[in-house]
């Protein structure tokens, strides 16, 4: 397992246990990734379904880390949706 995967798993583990600092770091991690996706793929075109594509990509790349915990996964999914909407709006 790669270092980054271990780091994310550790953040998720702590965040799922309601560690506020870990939650903040995890949300910032995901926010940065979303920003990168939007800047990298969205500069030429912002189609109506662009936000849905970004959300699907983030879910695919990060969802594996919290799929086992449905309550935490639902919480993270709400955050993902909000962050993607914000990033795609700007």
PyMOL commands that set and color helices and strands:
alter all, ss='L'
color gray80, all
select helices_A, chain A and resi 3-16+20-41+50-65+70-89
alter helices_A, ss='H'
color red, helices_A
deselect
rebuild
show_as cartoon
